Amino acid sequence: MPGDTIKNEERLIDDTVKEFERILADRFREHDFINVPKVLGRLIQKKCFIGADSLSQNGIGWAIDHAVAEQLGPCIEGYLRIHRYLMDNGHHAGNPWDLGHLDRYAAAYGDTDYFKSFAVMTQNFTYLVVIEVSQELNWEAAKLGQVVYEPAYSLHIRQCCKSQSERDPMLMQLKDLDFLNYREITLKSAYFKHQDARDQGFLCSIRPEEMMQGRWRSSDALTNFLALEYVTKDLSSWVYHASEDND
């Protein structure tokens, strides 16, 4: 089955990563933020650049996309927790969740079986979070003759901007984001139409890896990497406050 071939490739990749980690651990101290990046950089230079003078045909973007997908894919569960907290407590645009410090507010919008959305307004700008829910076949069950589908999640994060050509983030009031209530309108908007760097305010789009449960893929993650890091750190604090253990 096609799933077996992909699974074998993933196992080979995982084994290679573990071996590489072992080599690094033997040669450098833990959390060496100087030499380890140098090793990775030289490895990329030797294995990703095509031609002695080429910087365009390379695998750097692809490598970062994969790293971001692996890092943020598991975070989607926490972002769903934020959305559920907002919905359960009636925090919509007219009654946003006030985190209580640093002028940060969040509100939920769309809430269907296939579409969840919310927005966060900080002191300096507003960002949008959309989660699409689909169903994917469980290949392990399929090999046993069982047809089992499991939920799979796609994550899209955008920052509000005046236009696609202008990358500077802007502050937008939560009450002005009514389009986020509707899946069809949201996914046709300038923010989510392409689901890649062509979108207005693009920060990331992460999708399930086909035929590999528990893996994700992304694209154009390098487009605005520092802004994406700021937003994901901010989202982590919202996950913490929305968790049941800290109600």
Beta strands, then each sheet from edge to edge (+ up, - down):
strand 1: 97-98
strand 2: 105-112
strand 3: 115-121
strand 4: 126-137
strand 5: 149-159
strand 6: 161-163
strand 7: 166-169
strand 8: 202-208
strand 9: 216-218
sheet 1: 1+ 2- 3+ 4- 5+ 8- 9+
sheet 2: 6+ 7-
end
